Amino acid sequence: MRDEAGIHPSFGQHPPARHVLVHVSDTHFLAGDRLLGDRYDTAANFGRTLEAIERLEVRPSALVFTGDLADLGEPEAYHALRRAVEPVARRLDCPVVWVAGNHDERPALRRDLLGLEPTQDPVTSVHDLDGLRLIALDTSVPGWHHGELGAQQLAWLADELSRPAPHGTLLALHHPPLPSHVPLFDILELRDQPALAEVIAGSDVRGILAGHLHYSTSGTFAGVPVAVAAATCYTMDISRPAVEVNGMDAGRSFHLVHVYDEMITHSVVPVVGEGEPGFFSAEWIERMARLSPQERLDVFSRKPPRYDD
């Protein structure tokens, strides 16, 4: 028993989310399906990610990719990424939002992924997702790996935010306005963050989606929640000593973003191989849906008697 968006009806206090987004980051595609760093099979890892996305029992409002789409900005890498994603988006019947990262090259990204003129103009866009506004920003700096937005892009953002959206706004960018816990990554952080904070202050921005760090993390920036999705190519283990933090072929995941009227949640979805089926079958869910709230509490919440009672 699901609603039209494929979401299970709520059994608790909260109604189903108004919008559900899939947030993916740092695919780092290479032309010819070459191994990244002679170690990481980015195409195969991303294929498993897409399989996991298609298994979701939800029709997303959008697929959002927050940058470092191609590791070297190669035209064929963008073609390959587009060939992989577009059929999935068609089957899910949802739009795709592409965000530029520091490894991307604007001209090739614009031409070979977006079908636009191959210029050095920032890759920005605005998407109306049934009342939820998603604004893609471009923090990439041609020729550099750190992040910037610049006065012109910030002025454009301020103009967009001057008109509130019915369900508020999410920003999608690559470099997160958060501290990094990986040594040396703070050199590559988003610069001039106070200027961005000034633009979003008092606006309807409800959340910021980002990537770049290769590990999942969250925080707040100017009072706005920030969620960073881990990479699909390789991830960082920040618990290891600094001299050992160089990436691991594990821990890949993406985020599910559930947007409610009063809150937004960001859930980490691990990308792993098929395991044993879980406890909750479709028949069990249907049976629970037919029960009253009190009956559900009795069936699912009440603890069995302890042996010493």
C-alpha positions as CSV (number, residue, x, y, z in Angstrom):
1,M,0.0,0.0,0.0
2,R,1.7,3.2,-1.2
3,D,0.8,6.6,-2.4
4,E,1.3,7.9,-6.0
5,A,4.9,8.8,-5.3
6,G,5.6,5.2,-4.2
7,I,6.0,6.2,-0.6
8,H,4.6,4.0,2.2
9,P,1.7,5.7,4.1
10,S,2.8,7.1,7.5
11,F,2.0,5.0,10.6
12,G,3.2,7.7,13.0
13,Q,2.8,11.4,13.5
14,H,4.4,12.6,10.3
15,P,2.7,12.5,6.9
16,P,4.6,11.2,3.9
17,A,7.3,13.6,2.6
18,R,6.2,16.1,0.0
19,H,9.3,15.6,-2.0
20,V,12.1,12.9,-2.1
21,L,15.4,13.6,-3.8
22,V,18.2,11.3,-4.6
23,H,21.5,13.0,-3.8
24,V,24.7,11.5,-5.4
25,S,28.2,12.9,-5.5
26,D,31.7,12.5,-6.9
27,T,31.3,9.9,-9.7
28,H,34.8,10.8,-11.1
29,F,34.2,9.1,-14.5
30,L,37.1,8.5,-16.8
31,A,37.1,7.9,-20.6
32,G,37.4,4.3,-21.6
33,D,36.3,3.0,-18.2
34,R,39.9,3.3,-17.0
35,L,40.6,2.7,-13.3
36,L,40.8,5.8,-11.2
37,G,44.3,5.8,-9.7
38,D,44.8,2.4,-11.2
39,R,42.6,1.1,-8.4
40,Y,39.0,2.2,-8.3
41,D,36.5,1.0,-10.9
42,T,34.4,4.1,-11.0
43,A,32.1,2.9,-13.8
44,A,31.3,-0.4,-12.0
45,N,30.9,1.3,-8.7
46,F,28.5,3.8,-10.2
47,G,26.6,1.0,-11.9
48,R,25.9,-0.6,-8.5
49,T,24.8,2.8,-7.2
50,L,22.3,3.2,-10.1
51,E,21.0,-0.4,-9.4
52,A,20.4,0.6,-5.8
53,I,18.6,3.7,-6.8
54,E,16.3,1.8,-9.1
55,R,15.5,-0.6,-6.3
56,L,14.1,2.3,-4.2
57,E,10.4,2.1,-3.4
58,V,10.0,5.7,-4.3
59,R,9.7,7.9,-7.4
60,P,12.2,10.7,-6.8
61,S,11.4,14.4,-7.5
62,A,15.0,14.6,-9.0
63,L,18.3,12.9,-9.2
64,V,20.9,15.4,-8.0
65,F,24.7,15.0,-8.7
66,T,26.8,17.4,-6.7
67,G,29.9,17.6,-8.8
68,D,33.2,15.9,-9.8
69,L,31.2,14.2,-12.5
70,A,34.3,13.4,-14.6
71,D,37.7,13.1,-13.0
72,L,39.6,14.8,-15.8
73,G,36.8,16.6,-17.6
74,E,37.1,14.3,-20.7
75,P,34.3,14.6,-23.2
76,E,33.9,10.8,-23.5
77,A,33.6,10.6,-19.7
78,Y,30.6,12.9,-19.8
79,H,29.1,10.9,-22.7
80,A,29.5,7.7,-20.7
81,L,27.9,9.3,-17.6
82,R,25.0,10.6,-19.6
83,R,24.4,7.2,-21.2
84,A,24.4,5.6,-17.8
85,V,22.0,8.0,-16.1
86,E,19.5,9.1,-18.7
87,P,17.8,5.6,-19.0
88,V,17.4,5.4,-15.3
89,A,16.0,8.9,-15.1
90,R,13.5,8.0,-17.8
91,R,12.4,4.8,-16.0
92,L,12.0,6.8,-12.7
93,D,10.3,9.6,-14.6
94,C,12.3,12.3,-12.9
95,P,14.7,15.2,-13.9
96,V,18.5,15.1,-13.5
97,V,20.3,18.0,-11.9
98,W,24.0,18.2,-12.8
99,V,26.4,20.3,-10.6
100,A,30.0,21.2,-11.6
101,G,32.9,20.2,-9.3
102,N,36.6,21.1,-9.2
103,H,37.5,18.1,-11.3
104,D,35.1,19.0,-14.1
105,E,35.8,21.2,-17.1
106,R,33.1,23.7,-17.8
107,P,33.2,23.7,-21.6
108,A,33.1,19.9,-22.0
109,L,30.5,19.5,-19.2
110,R,28.3,22.1,-20.9
111,R,28.6,20.6,-24.4
112,D,28.8,16.9,-23.7
113,L,26.5,16.5,-20.8
114,L,24.1,19.4,-21.0
115,G,24.0,20.1,-24.7
116,L,25.0,23.8,-24.3
117,E,27.6,26.0,-25.8
118,P,31.1,25.0,-24.6
119,T,32.0,28.1,-22.7
120,Q,33.6,28.9,-19.4
121,D,30.4,30.3,-18.0
122,P,29.4,28.9,-14.6
123,V,27.1,25.9,-14.8
124,T,24.0,27.1,-12.9
125,S,20.4,26.2,-13.1
126,V,17.0,26.6,-11.4
127,H,14.5,23.7,-11.1
128,D,10.9,23.9,-9.9
129,L,10.1,20.5,-8.4
130,D,6.4,20.9,-7.8
131,G,6.8,23.9,-5.6
132,L,10.3,23.0,-4.2
133,R,13.0,25.1,-5.8
134,L,16.4,23.6,-6.4
135,I,19.2,26.0,-7.4
136,A,22.4,24.5,-8.7
137,L,25.5,26.7,-8.1
138,D,28.9,26.4,-9.7
139,T,31.8,26.6,-7.1
140,S,34.4,25.3,-9.6
141,V,37.3,27.6,-10.5
142,P,38.8,27.0,-13.9
143,G,42.4,25.8,-13.5
144,W,42.1,25.3,-9.7
145,H,40.7,22.8,-7.2
146,H,39.5,25.1,-4.5
147,G,36.0,26.6,-4.6
148,E,34.6,30.1,-5.2
149,L,31.3,31.6,-6.2
150,G,32.3,35.1,-7.1
151,A,30.3,38.4,-7.0
152,Q,28.4,37.8,-10.2
153,Q,27.1,34.4,-9.3
154,L,26.2,35.6,-5.8
155,A,24.3,38.5,-7.3
156,W,22.4,36.1,-9.5
157,L,21.6,33.9,-6.5
158,A,20.4,36.9,-4.5
159,D,18.0,37.8,-7.4
160,E,16.6,34.3,-7.6
161,L,16.1,34.2,-3.8
162,S,14.3,37.5,-3.8
163,R,11.2,35.6,-4.9
164,P,10.3,32.8,-2.4
165,A,9.2,29.4,-3.6
166,P,6.0,27.7,-2.4
167,H,7.9,24.9,-0.6
168,G,11.2,26.7,-0.1
169,T,14.6,26.3,-1.7
170,L,17.5,23.9,-1.7
171,L,20.9,24.8,-2.9
172,A,23.1,22.2,-4.6
173,L,26.9,22.9,-4.9
174,H,30.1,21.0,-4.9
175,H,32.3,22.5,-2.2
176,P,30.5,22.5,1.1
177,P,30.5,25.6,3.4
178,L,31.7,23.3,6.2
179,P,35.1,22.5,7.8
180,S,37.0,19.5,6.4
181,H,38.3,16.7,8.6
182,V,40.7,15.3,6.0
183,P,44.2,16.8,6.1
184,L,44.9,19.3,3.4
185,F,41.3,19.4,2.1
186,D,40.9,22.7,3.9
187,I,43.2,24.2,1.3
188,L,40.5,23.2,-1.3
189,E,37.6,24.5,0.6
190,L,34.9,27.0,-0.6
191,R,36.4,30.5,-0.2
192,D,34.6,33.7,0.9
193,Q,31.9,31.8,2.7
194,P,30.7,34.9,4.6
195,A,29.5,36.4,1.3
196,L,27.3,33.3,0.6
197,A,26.0,33.5,4.2
198,E,25.0,37.1,3.6
199,V,23.1,36.2,0.5
200,I,21.1,33.4,2.0
201,A,20.4,35.2,5.3
202,G,16.6,35.8,5.6
203,S,15.8,33.8,2.4
204,D,13.7,30.7,2.0
205,V,16.8,28.4,1.7
206,R,16.0,25.3,3.8
207,G,19.0,23.2,3.0
208,I,22.3,22.8,1.1
209,L,23.4,19.7,-0.7
210,A,27.1,19.2,-1.4
211,G,29.9,16.7,-2.1
212,H,33.7,17.1,-2.5
213,L,34.8,15.5,0.8
214,H,34.3,11.8,-0.2
215,Y,32.7,11.1,3.2
216,S,29.2,11.7,4.5
217,T,28.8,14.5,7.0
218,S,26.4,17.2,8.0
219,G,26.4,20.6,9.8
220,T,24.9,24.0,9.7
221,F,26.0,27.1,7.8
222,A,24.4,30.5,8.5
223,G,21.6,28.6,10.3
224,V,20.9,26.4,7.3
225,P,21.5,22.6,7.4
226,V,24.2,21.3,5.1
227,A,24.4,17.6,4.0
228,V,27.4,16.2,2.2
229,A,27.0,12.9,0.3
230,A,29.9,10.5,0.1
231,A,31.4,9.6,-3.2
232,T,30.4,6.7,-5.5
233,C,34.0,6.2,-6.7
234,Y,36.0,5.9,-3.4
235,T,35.6,7.3,0.1
236,M,37.7,8.7,3.0
237,D,38.0,7.1,6.4
238,I,38.6,10.1,8.7
239,S,39.3,7.9,11.7
240,R,42.7,6.9,10.3
241,P,45.9,8.8,10.9
242,A,46.6,11.7,8.6
243,V,49.4,9.9,6.8
244,E,47.1,7.0,5.9
245,V,44.0,9.0,4.7
246,N,44.3,8.4,1.0
247,G,40.9,6.8,0.1
248,M,39.4,3.4,0.5
249,D,37.5,1.1,-1.9
250,A,34.5,0.9,0.5
251,G,31.9,2.9,2.2
252,R,30.2,4.2,-1.0
253,S,26.7,5.6,-0.5
254,F,24.2,8.2,-1.6
255,H,21.6,10.2,0.3
256,L,17.8,10.2,0.3
257,V,16.5,13.7,1.0
258,H,12.9,13.7,2.4
259,V,11.4,17.2,2.3
260,Y,8.4,17.8,4.7
261,D,6.5,20.9,5.5
262,E,8.5,21.6,8.7
263,M,11.7,19.6,8.3
264,I,14.1,17.9,5.9
265,T,15.9,14.6,6.6
266,H,19.1,13.3,4.8
267,S,19.5,9.5,5.0
268,V,22.6,7.6,4.0
269,V,21.9,4.7,1.7
270,P,24.9,2.3,1.5
271,V,25.7,0.7,-1.8
272,V,26.4,-3.0,-1.1
273,G,25.8,-6.3,-2.7
274,E,22.6,-8.2,-2.4
275,G,22.0,-9.7,1.1
276,E,19.4,-11.8,2.7
277,P,15.8,-10.5,2.6
278,G,14.8,-8.4,5.6
279,F,12.0,-9.0,8.0
280,F,9.3,-6.8,6.6
281,S,7.5,-8.3,3.6
282,A,5.0,-6.5,1.4
283,E,2.3,-8.7,2.9
284,W,3.3,-7.6,6.4
285,I,3.2,-3.9,5.4
286,E,-0.2,-4.4,4.0
287,R,-1.4,-6.0,7.1
288,M,-0.1,-3.2,9.3
289,A,-1.8,-0.6,7.1
290,R,-5.2,-2.2,7.8
291,L,-4.7,-2.0,11.6
292,S,-5.7,1.0,13.7
293,P,-3.0,3.1,15.4
294,Q,-3.5,1.3,18.7
295,E,-3.4,-2.1,17.1
296,R,-0.2,-1.2,15.4
297,L,1.3,-0.2,18.8
298,D,0.2,-3.5,20.3
299,V,1.7,-5.5,17.4
300,F,4.9,-3.6,16.8
301,S,5.7,-1.5,19.9
302,R,4.7,-3.7,22.8
303,K,7.6,-5.7,24.3
304,P,7.1,-9.4,25.1
305,P,7.1,-10.3,28.8
306,R,10.6,-10.8,30.2
307,Y,11.5,-14.1,31.7
308,D,11.9,-12.6,35.2
309,D,8.5,-10.7,35.2
